[in-house]
């Protein structure tokens, strides 16, 4: 039996004793004979289980000590052909196990070894103002939570990428801290060389090197789960990442799509800093000519490669599926992707569905096209989790705060263009 299972049994015995004690105290009387038998049995079970837990923890301490000795042996033989493998997998498994215990039982129930392991993923919470941007920066000695381990994180990121199209198609870079990240920009597509003639000086062509700064805005969510939910480790491992991933994924995609850039990420549709308009369309329709003109509004340098695609709302995809190649050619403009089951292709380019894009309508920007690797998403570490034990205790529930620190910006204005409808 694991320590987690033993802790659950000890908690059951303790709850029995507490219930009996509260009942006796509220009625201002002694225990009845039956209650006394129940109390003594629960007390004996509790003491027995606590002893088993202590024995199990001592065994884990011994095993940890042996593991540390093994690492010393490994270092001493690392230059020999018989050198054992590094223990990264074991450390990752230990962190994931400690994190699961933290999620299920809280920090007070962790062993000293588990606390030590979790400290490697500790992320303090601190906020400071820099201009108009609220930036979260890690500092020591401030209350915080823990980085979600790989097993949780893989599931969480998979879920987040399902909500929208920005996370699954744009370039993502990861930094260790939330300090402002200065990113140089350069658009030199208009500059060309020249034909040299004898005795003639070459023309100097200057270029302008710009700069965009990625901050670290905190996207967060609070989830309340019942004690019964917490008793099932499989639910914690599978459902908790899904719950957090869905909520964070929706909000992150919303900001990366339509964020203003003022104290939040700069979305691809932002009026300032977002993609520029490459084609104008009627207020309530899109034609094939609009699609072709949008494609050719993007510099040819950004029209090839695996990251080149259209992005639009699903209702816009439905509208474009009804277009034909021409008035005398009734073949559909849209082509399905029968192999991968994606939203399909337009003019040979794949389609990305993003539900945070507006539908076709007067004044809206409904379709984007270009190289999505030029929109850069900056994340600080990964997603973090903080357990709140007291906030919902009266409802026999526990709160979990998940947060992710990100920013996003289009780094090259020539790389992605939009269709905007007339008002």
C-alpha positions, 0 to 999 in steps of 0.5 A: 500500500502506498503512502497516499493510500495510507494517508487516505485511510488515516484521514477516514479514521480521523474524520470518524473521531472528529465526528464523534467528538463534535456530536458529544460536545454539541450535546454536552454529554459523554460518549455512549457505549457504542460511540466509545467502541467506535472512537476506540476502534478509529483511534487504534486504526489511526495510530496503526496507519500512522506507524505504517506511514512512518515506516514507509517514509523511513524506507523512502529515505533509505532508498533516496540515500542509496540513490544519491550514493549511486549518482556519486558512483555514476560520476566516478565512472562516467568516463568508462565504457561501463558508465551507468546511464544518467538518472534524468528519467528517475528524477522526472518520475520522482517530481511527477510523483511528488507533484501528484501527492501535492495535488491530491493531499496538499503541501502539509502532507508531503514528506521532506523528500517530496518537498525537496524535490518539488522545490526544484519546480517552485515558482514564486508569485510577485508582481511589479509595474513596468510602464503599462505592462504588468509583469510577473517576475520570480523572486525568492521568499514569495508565496507561489506554486509549482511547475506542472511536470512533463506528464501533466504538461504534455496532456495540458499543452495538447488540450490547449492547442485544440482551442484555437490555432495560434498555439499549434501553428505559431513559433513558441520560444521558452525563457527561464525568467520573465524579464522583458525579451528584446527581439530585433526585427528586420525587413530587407525584402525590398533591397536588391543588389546592383550591376557593377560597372568599372570605375563606379562606386557601389550604391550604399543601401542602409537597412533599419533594424527594429526591435520588439519587446516580449513581456510576460503577461499572466493568464490564470484560472481558478478551478474548484474540485471536490474532496471525492475528486481528489481521492482518485489519482487517475482523475487528477492525472487526466482530468485536472490538466484537461480542465486547466488546459481548456480554460487557459487555452481558450483565453490564451488563444483569444489574446493571441488573436485579438489582444490589444498589446496594451497590458496584454499580448498583441494579437494578430488582429490588433489595430496596432502591431497586428497584421496589416490589411492586404485585401478588401472584400465586400461587407458580407461575402468573400470571392475567389478573387479576394483569396487570390489577391490576399495571397499575392499581397504577401511577399513571395518570400513568405509564401513557401514553407510548412508554416504558410497557411490561411487562418479563419473562423469555422463559419468562414471555412463553411462559406468558402467551401461553397465557392467554385473555381470560376463561373464556367468551372463548378469545381469547388475552390476548397479541397479536403484533406482526406488523409489528415482530416484537417480543415482542408486547403485553399489554392494549395495552402492549408486552412487553420481554424481559429474560432476567435477570428470574427465571421464574415461581416461588415468592418471585420477582418475575417481571413489571414494568410502568411507565414505563421512562424513570424508570429512569435509566442514567448512563454516563461517556463511552463504552466504552474499550479497552486493548491488552495486548501482553505478557500473552499473548505466549507464546501468540502472542496479544494481550489487550484489556480493554474497560470501561464506567463506569455506574450505574443507579437507579429515580428515581421509585418510583411509575413501575414496579411488580412482580408477586411470587409467593407463597412 
